[in-house]
């Protein structure tokens, strides 16, 4: 048995890979911008539309995006295997643009709901991830995914600040129109800037394998994390059915000025989050930091249910919310990567992303219903219940291994050769798990962050035995 490693560990990404990664990160960022740009001001705008006096419909309009995205992102990913990555991405961006236009031209809340649902149906996340995997070598795919993750986080923070500022000049319909125009521009970017892959094939680290869904859905540790991302985004979306009104009423602050609250809050939250994540990863303290963030989320929800009538109380609790939110958003994908079986990482992330989208939908609908029928405090009581359940699940989860994922390219191997090489790699010092996917020509290793037999791994990868 022999196989050849195509690249070594110390190589940098090529200009081709950087171009592909940056371009696709921008496409991901556009999706997040389209979803979150309206978030800080939408409830107030929707309240002025015919039918918008019903907060249930406001919540449905916020959450409709998440529902259609949850239903379609996995099928879109599978379709990209059959019809090609770029055609599926073009179709999804076109749907996103059409939905944005419908929402921009809406004359009542029902048309906004319809537009938001069409926006979400352009569920290209899985297809974009698959294209990224086609365009990057295994050794650098983690960097490319990290680039996308940081872009998504940046777009969310930007949306919180930019949304209220844009509201004053172009209103929510203008923001919908802007995101539609950007989606059309993104089609040109995909066509002209993003390279065409030399070939597309299935990547177990980046795509959902239907055969592995059952195992992922029965993994109790992964289910805890899926419930967590569901709860986090449900609480977030529910909160924004109430917070815009509360800031306006308690602080006599026009919605166009809400950026003055979100800008310092987001900057401070980011400043708290970064060192927490660094300590968690470098010192193998991810679980205590993770559990502490869930506890902070729970405390924030409880206090918001009592202090929603206090302007400065809201401001302070927005800060604690976003410290918890940003920390959890950054740590959850890392935990998925550490806990999921190496060969099922793509499937685990697909289920995780679907759970997030379902949370957006449930949070919007539940928040709107509770605000309309019970009162604002009940919205945060809902978030507190979810957070309390999550805290119990987080506190009792297994401590994740202090590992990082390494991937290597191989020549294709048959099943017997792959099994032998997997066993040889797994026997090396510092290798917690090793899987060789022969048909993909990929070796996926989870290695000890404090040291591993890098030379031994490379010798096996390069020469074979």
LUMPA-435163 format. One record per residue (C-alpha): x negated, y negated, z negated; residue number from 1. Coordinates in Angstrom, 3 decimals. Example, Ala and Ser with C-alpha at 12.3 -4.5 7.8 and 13.67 -1.06 7.14 Angstrom:
BEGIN
R        X        Y        Z pos
R  -12.300    4.500   -7.800   1
R  -13.670    1.060   -7.140   2
This chain:
BEGIN
R        X        Y        Z pos
R    0.000    0.000    0.000   1
R   -1.344   -3.400    0.887   2
R    0.056   -6.885    0.968   3
R   -1.420  -10.304    1.465   4
R   -0.793  -13.415   -0.616   5
R   -0.271  -16.310    1.753   6
R   -1.206  -19.084   -0.672   7
R   -2.998  -19.532   -3.944   8
R   -1.766  -21.038   -7.154   9
R   -3.611  -24.339   -6.922  10
R   -2.298  -25.451   -3.526  11
R   -0.190  -28.590   -3.337  12
R    3.019  -28.914   -1.419  13
R    2.461  -29.627    2.259  14
R    3.778  -32.845    3.873  15
R    6.397  -30.633    5.538  16
R    7.565  -29.318    2.155  17
R    7.512  -32.757    0.544  18
R    9.570  -34.197    3.388  19
R   12.108  -31.382    3.165  20
R   12.323  -31.562   -0.626  21
R   12.663  -35.345   -0.746  22
R   15.286  -35.385    2.006  23
R   17.396  -32.640    0.446  24
R   17.053  -34.229   -3.001  25
R   18.514  -37.360   -1.424  26
R   21.479  -35.369   -0.083  27
R   22.075  -33.932   -3.557  28
R   21.782  -37.430   -5.013  29
R   24.430  -38.693   -2.620  30
R   26.849  -36.039   -3.853  31
R   26.294  -37.104   -7.441  32
R   26.589  -40.780   -6.545  33
R   29.893  -40.115   -4.804  34
R   31.220  -38.245   -7.811  35
R   29.992  -40.507  -10.614  36
R   29.855  -44.020   -9.121  37
R   33.525  -44.647   -9.828  38
R   33.492  -42.967  -13.242  39
R   32.985  -46.036  -15.482  40
R   35.823  -48.034  -13.860  41
R   38.143  -45.569  -12.144  42
R   40.717  -45.214  -14.931  43
R   41.318  -48.975  -15.019  44
R   41.617  -49.158  -11.229  45
R   43.915  -46.134  -11.029  46
R   46.177  -47.662  -13.679  47
R   47.014  -50.466  -11.199  48
R   48.173  -48.073   -8.465  49
R   51.746  -46.843   -8.065  50
R   51.956  -43.747  -10.249  51
R   48.754  -44.670  -12.055  52
R   50.563  -45.626  -15.230  53
R   50.667  -41.872  -15.878  54
R   47.320  -40.959  -17.428  55
R   47.860  -37.317  -16.490  56
R   47.547  -38.315  -12.840  57
R   44.493  -40.463  -13.589  58
R   42.845  -37.432  -15.148  59
R   43.881  -35.251  -12.214  60
R   42.356  -37.754   -9.787  61
R   39.087  -37.680  -11.721  62
R   39.031  -33.899  -11.963  63
R   40.346  -32.888   -8.522  64
R   36.840  -33.178   -7.101  65
R   35.602  -30.543   -9.536  66
R   38.387  -28.081   -8.763  67
R   37.819  -27.871   -5.016  68
R   34.065  -27.891   -5.508  69
R   34.319  -24.959   -7.933  70
R   36.461  -23.004   -5.494  71
R   34.322  -23.592   -2.419  72
R   30.656  -23.993   -3.348  73
R   29.919  -20.257   -3.499  74
R   31.806  -19.505   -0.237  75
R   29.947  -22.380    1.461  76
R   26.651  -20.906    0.318  77
R   27.577  -17.509    1.733  78
R   28.790  -19.112    4.950  79
R   25.394  -20.745    5.373  80
R   23.831  -17.259    5.499  81
R   26.102  -16.387    8.401  82
R   26.529  -19.623   10.364  83
R   23.300  -21.417    9.518  84
R   22.366  -23.915    6.833  85
R   22.641  -27.145    8.755  86
R   26.038  -26.510   10.420  87
R   27.570  -25.790    7.012  88
R   25.948  -28.910    5.527  89
R   27.218  -31.047    8.431  90
R   30.733  -29.711    7.914  91
R   30.595  -30.330    4.166  92
R   29.307  -33.888    4.546  93
R   32.013  -34.588    7.100  94
R   34.664  -33.358    4.656  95
R   33.116  -35.542    1.961  96
R   33.269  -38.569    4.278  97
R   36.901  -37.873    5.234  98
R   37.874  -37.520    1.572  99
R   36.120  -40.786    0.741 100
R   38.011  -42.555    3.534 101
R   41.350  -41.138    2.375 102
R   40.662  -42.311   -1.195 103
R   39.513  -45.737    0.040 104
R   42.747  -46.265    1.992 105
R   45.001  -44.798   -0.708 106
R   48.086  -46.837   -1.593 107
R   49.093  -44.746   -4.598 108
R   47.536  -42.345   -7.097 109
R   48.639  -39.250   -5.182 110
R   46.627  -40.221   -2.110 111
R   43.598  -40.813   -4.332 112
R   44.032  -37.319   -5.786 113
R   44.231  -35.919   -2.255 114
R   41.105  -37.816   -1.202 115
R   39.162  -36.670   -4.252 116
R   40.159  -33.066   -3.567 117
R   38.879  -33.354    0.019 118
R   35.640  -34.910   -1.262 119
R   35.066  -31.938   -3.525 120
R   35.845  -29.477   -0.746 121
R   32.647  -30.572    0.975 122
R   30.834  -28.287   -1.449 123
R   27.379  -28.163    0.102 124
R   25.254  -27.655   -3.020 125
R   24.636  -23.941   -2.459 126
R   23.917  -24.455    1.243 127
R   21.442  -27.265    0.506 128
R   19.682  -25.105   -2.085 129
R   19.453  -22.246    0.418 130
R   17.984  -24.582    3.053 131
R   15.459  -25.845    0.522 132
R   14.429  -22.241   -0.141 133
R   13.998  -21.680    3.604 134
R   11.743  -24.730    3.876 135
R    9.502  -24.249    0.830 136
R    7.041  -21.544   -0.109 137
R    7.831  -19.497   -3.161 138
R    4.863  -20.959   -5.064 139
R    6.314  -24.473   -4.799 140
R   10.037  -23.864   -4.971 141
R   10.231  -24.700   -8.669 142
R    8.701  -28.121   -7.930 143
R   11.218  -28.708   -5.158 144
R   14.122  -27.744   -7.435 145
R   12.749  -30.041  -10.139 146
R   12.706  -32.882   -7.613 147
R   16.383  -32.288   -6.945 148
R   17.154  -32.101  -10.668 149
R   15.443  -35.402  -11.425 150
R   17.255  -37.055   -8.495 151
R   20.611  -35.879   -9.790 152
R   19.826  -37.226  -13.260 153
R   18.687  -40.535  -11.813 154
R   21.816  -40.887   -9.685 155
R   24.038  -40.271  -12.693 156
R   22.287  -42.974  -14.716 157
R   22.378  -45.349  -11.749 158
R   26.097  -44.699  -11.290 159
R   26.865  -45.720  -14.844 160
R   25.221  -49.103  -14.241 161
R   25.935  -49.665  -10.553 162
R   29.620  -48.673  -10.660 163
R   30.828  -51.607  -12.806 164
R   28.573  -54.054  -10.920 165
R   29.919  -52.955   -7.526 166
R   33.485  -53.026   -8.846 167
R   33.329  -56.807   -9.100 168
R   32.319  -57.208   -5.449 169
R   33.952  -54.392   -3.463 170
R   36.314  -52.671   -5.889 171
R   36.901  -48.948   -6.147 172
R   38.223  -48.673   -2.561 173
R   34.995  -50.302   -1.388 174
R   32.955  -47.795   -3.402 175
R   34.865  -44.914   -1.829 176
R   34.245  -46.409    1.617 177
R   30.556  -46.890    0.801 178
R   30.095  -43.264   -0.224 179
R   31.882  -42.181    2.950 180
R   29.512  -44.245    5.080 181
R   26.525  -42.849    3.201 182
R   27.810  -39.316    3.800 183
R   27.915  -39.966    7.536 184
R   24.409  -41.412    7.356 185
R   23.333  -38.272    5.497 186
R   24.404  -36.175    8.485 187
R   21.881  -38.104   10.571 188
R   19.245  -37.599    7.878 189
R   19.815  -33.844    7.882 190
R   19.607  -33.781   11.681 191
R   16.595  -36.048   12.154 192
R   14.596  -35.982    8.920 193
R   15.097  -32.533    7.421 194
R   13.023  -29.968    9.353 195
R   14.689  -26.977   10.925 196
R   13.689  -23.735    9.187 197
R   11.710  -21.277   11.279 198
R   14.058  -18.629    9.986 199
R   16.738  -18.216    7.348 200
R   17.088  -15.270    5.046 201
R   18.537  -14.526    1.628 202
R   16.573  -15.822   -1.396 203
R   17.452  -14.107   -4.680 204
R   15.981  -16.989   -6.706 205
R   18.157  -19.612   -4.992 206
R   21.336  -17.924   -3.725 207
R   24.237  -15.948   -5.130 208
R   24.140  -12.198   -4.547 209
R   27.715  -10.856   -4.797 210
R   26.390   -7.484   -5.951 211
R   24.813   -9.127   -9.001 212
R   27.823  -11.215  -10.021 213
R   29.224   -8.538  -12.314 214
R   25.980   -8.244  -14.266 215
R   25.669  -12.023  -14.637 216
R   29.296  -12.382  -15.719 217
R   28.824   -9.701  -18.391 218
R   25.603  -11.151  -19.790 219
R   26.585  -12.604  -23.173 220
R   23.578  -14.915  -23.373 221
R   24.305  -16.404  -19.960 222
R   28.004  -16.690  -20.790 223
R   27.101  -18.877  -23.773 224
R   25.240  -21.247  -21.478 225
R   28.055  -21.231  -18.909 226
R   30.539  -22.134  -21.630 227
R   28.139  -24.861  -22.684 228
R   27.924  -26.595  -19.302 229
R   31.698  -26.225  -18.945 230
R   32.241  -27.889  -22.334 231
R   29.698  -30.642  -21.737 232
R   31.294  -31.791  -18.495 233
R   34.828  -31.286  -19.763 234
R   34.065  -33.595  -22.697 235
R   32.369  -36.093  -20.398 236
R   35.229  -36.272  -17.903 237
R   37.882  -36.412  -20.632 238
R   35.996  -39.272  -22.273 239
R   36.169  -41.414  -19.146 240
R   39.953  -41.284  -19.068 241
R   39.801  -43.410  -22.243 242
R   36.472  -45.238  -22.590 243
R   36.955  -47.824  -19.791 244
R   40.211  -49.004  -21.373 245
R   38.710  -48.988  -24.864 246
R   35.699  -51.120  -23.884 247
R   37.952  -53.603  -22.141 248
R   40.461  -53.883  -24.955 249
R   38.257  -53.748  -28.060 250
R   35.463  -55.948  -26.720 251
R   37.503  -58.151  -24.406 252
R   34.955  -57.093  -21.788 253
R   36.057  -57.067  -18.131 254
R   35.357  -53.786  -16.400 255
R   32.937  -55.506  -14.005 256
R   30.766  -56.319  -17.036 257
R   30.644  -52.807  -18.471 258
R   27.222  -52.310  -16.883 259
R   25.851  -54.526  -19.651 260
R   26.745  -51.716  -22.049 261
R   25.684  -48.784  -19.891 262
R   22.294  -50.160  -18.830 263
R   20.706  -50.345  -22.327 264
R   22.539  -47.197  -23.412 265
R   21.187  -45.159  -20.488 266
R   17.650  -46.527  -20.888 267
R   17.583  -45.750  -24.614 268
R   19.148  -42.322  -24.111 269
R   16.500  -41.484  -21.525 270
R   13.756  -42.660  -23.896 271
R   15.037  -40.284  -26.587 272
R   15.584  -37.385  -24.213 273
R   12.150  -37.208  -22.559 274
R   10.051  -36.513  -25.679 275
R   12.663  -34.056  -26.958 276
R   12.433  -31.985  -23.769 277
R    8.625  -32.177  -23.723 278
R    8.411  -30.921  -27.311 279
R   11.000  -28.232  -26.595 280
R    9.110  -26.877  -23.588 281
R    5.494  -27.352  -24.709 282
R    5.951  -26.273  -28.339 283
R    8.480  -23.486  -27.643 284
R   11.090  -25.411  -29.671 285
R   13.753  -25.458  -26.997 286
R   16.398  -23.642  -29.039 287
R   16.304  -25.947  -32.118 288
R   16.341  -29.044  -29.904 289
R   19.166  -27.561  -27.842 290
R   21.236  -26.702  -30.936 291
R   20.562  -30.156  -32.414 292
R   21.827  -31.790  -29.213 293
R   25.039  -29.742  -29.340 294
R   25.486  -30.766  -32.989 295
R   24.985  -34.425  -32.006 296
R   27.593  -34.009  -29.280 297
R   30.051  -32.592  -31.825 298
R   29.383  -35.418  -34.301 299
R   29.864  -37.991  -31.538 300
R   33.221  -36.530  -30.533 301
R   34.452  -36.463  -34.123 302
R   33.410  -40.070  -34.754 303
R   34.856  -41.298  -31.453 304
R   38.230  -39.851  -32.431 305
R   38.132  -42.144  -35.468 306
R   36.309  -45.214  -34.107 307
R   37.842  -45.584  -30.651 308
R   39.301  -48.895  -31.815 309
R   35.910  -50.372  -32.718 310
R   33.890  -51.957  -29.906 311
R   30.495  -51.608  -31.580 312
R   31.420  -48.148  -32.786 313
R   32.086  -47.145  -29.177 314
R   28.797  -48.647  -28.015 315
R   26.805  -46.815  -30.696 316
R   28.557  -43.552  -29.966 317
R   28.053  -43.908  -26.223 318
R   24.340  -43.958  -27.037 319
R   24.523  -40.784  -29.126 320
R   26.709  -39.136  -26.493 321
R   24.240  -39.805  -23.702 322
R   21.253  -38.752  -25.811 323
R   22.997  -35.423  -26.335 324
R   24.296  -35.249  -22.760 325
R   20.941  -35.969  -21.111 326
R   19.084  -33.554  -23.399 327
R   21.567  -30.767  -22.715 328
R   21.669  -31.447  -18.973 329
R   17.882  -31.126  -18.853 330
R   17.569  -28.077  -21.101 331
R   20.427  -25.902  -19.832 332
R   18.906  -25.067  -16.409 333
R   15.609  -24.261  -18.128 334
R   17.398  -21.884  -20.472 335
R   19.185  -20.227  -17.554 336
R   15.831  -19.682  -15.857 337
R   14.273  -18.191  -19.001 338
R   17.212  -15.914  -19.864 339
R   18.500  -14.717  -16.478 340
R   16.882  -11.579  -15.027 341
R   14.285  -12.699  -12.477 342
R   16.075  -11.122   -9.537 343
R   19.424  -12.651  -10.569 344
R   18.331  -16.245  -11.090 345
R   20.124  -17.562   -7.997 346
R   23.324  -15.756   -8.951 347
R   23.115  -17.034  -12.532 348
R   22.651  -20.612  -11.326 349
R   25.587  -20.253   -8.939 350
R   27.897  -19.173  -11.753 351
R   26.486  -21.947  -13.945 352
R   27.181  -24.610  -11.296 353
R   30.701  -23.292  -10.795 354
R   31.301  -23.466  -14.562 355
R   30.182  -27.092  -14.503 356
R   32.645  -27.966  -11.734 357
R   35.496  -26.217  -13.564 358
R   34.608  -28.275  -16.623 359
R   34.930  -31.489  -14.620 360
R   38.422  -30.481  -13.517 361
R   39.641  -29.242  -16.895 362
R   38.201  -32.255  -18.696 363
R   39.875  -34.734  -16.379 364
R   43.287  -33.062  -16.574 365
R   43.144  -32.370  -20.321 366
R   41.872  -35.861  -21.101 367
R   44.594  -37.502  -19.047 368
R   47.323  -35.322  -20.528 369
R   46.201  -35.876  -24.131 370
R   45.768  -39.626  -23.674 371
R   49.254  -39.893  -22.163 372
R   51.171  -37.597  -24.520 373
R   49.244  -37.671  -27.813 374
R   46.832  -40.588  -27.928 375
R   43.233  -41.547  -27.356 376
R   41.967  -39.863  -30.512 377
R   43.257  -36.506  -29.269 378
R   40.982  -36.736  -26.216 379
R   37.927  -36.696  -28.456 380
R   39.451  -34.062  -30.724 381
R   39.601  -31.882  -27.607 382
R   35.916  -32.552  -26.982 383
R   35.148  -31.839  -30.628 384
R   36.861  -28.434  -30.504 385
R   34.877  -27.430  -27.414 386
R   31.663  -28.724  -28.986 387
R   32.302  -26.857  -32.248 388
R   32.785  -23.560  -30.417 389
R   29.676  -24.266  -28.391 390
R   27.665  -25.054  -31.524 391
R   28.486  -21.629  -32.976 392
R   27.544  -19.944  -29.691 393
R   24.311  -21.946  -29.387 394
R   23.239  -21.380  -32.973 395
R   23.680  -17.603  -32.657 396
R   22.060  -17.197  -29.233 397
R   18.808  -15.300  -28.946 398
R   15.694  -17.417  -29.032 399
R   14.584  -17.786  -25.401 400
R   11.158  -16.476  -24.505 401
R    8.458  -19.129  -24.079 402
R    7.999  -18.307  -20.423 403
R    7.818  -20.035  -17.077 404
R    8.663  -18.614  -13.678 405
R    5.984  -18.017  -11.050 406
R    6.715  -16.867   -7.512 407
R    4.434  -15.480   -4.817 408
R    4.865  -14.628   -1.170 409
R    4.056  -11.114    0.041 410
R    4.306   -9.198    3.237 411
R    7.568   -7.195    3.207 412
R    7.363   -3.926    1.260 413
R    9.516   -0.839    1.156 414
R   11.411   -0.006   -2.035 415
R    8.809    2.416   -3.386 416
R    5.925    0.007   -2.837 417
R    7.873   -2.827   -4.456 418
R    8.646   -0.707   -7.495 419
R    5.004    0.277   -7.970 420
R    3.756   -3.297   -7.648 421
R    6.449   -4.523  -10.063 422
R    5.232   -2.045  -12.686 423
R    1.596   -3.003  -12.168 424
R    2.333   -6.712  -12.529 425
R    4.543   -6.180  -15.587 426
R    1.699   -4.318  -17.326 427
R   -0.639   -7.316  -17.189 428
R   -1.229   -9.486  -20.258 429
R    1.201  -12.375  -20.613 430
R    3.653  -11.112  -17.991 431
R    7.068  -10.798  -19.642 432
R    8.927   -9.688  -16.528 433
R    7.958   -8.915  -12.956 434
R   10.213   -8.159  -10.016 435
R    9.028   -7.577   -6.469 436
R   11.793   -7.994   -3.904 437
R   10.338   -6.001   -1.055 438
R   12.757   -6.958    1.704 439
R   12.275  -10.654    0.907 440
R    8.527  -10.350    0.499 441
R    8.654  -12.094   -2.864 442
R    7.174  -11.428   -6.300 443
R    8.943  -13.184   -9.171 444
R    7.203  -13.261  -12.549 445
R    8.072  -14.666  -15.934 446
R    4.776  -15.433  -17.627 447
R    3.806  -16.574  -21.116 448
R    3.468  -20.358  -21.278 449
R    0.543  -19.972  -23.704 450
R   -1.556  -17.919  -21.324 451
R   -1.346  -15.032  -18.898 452
R   -3.678  -12.926  -16.794 453
R   -3.623  -15.159  -13.749 454
R   -6.666  -13.507  -12.194 455
R   -5.188  -10.041  -12.619 456
R   -1.942  -11.137  -11.022 457
R   -3.722  -12.661   -8.043 458
R   -5.894   -9.585   -7.586 459
R   -2.813   -7.369   -7.420 460
R   -0.958   -9.753   -5.166 461
R   -3.883  -10.189   -2.785 462
R   -5.266   -6.711   -2.555 463
R   -2.793   -4.157   -3.778 464
R   -3.627   -0.753   -5.143 465
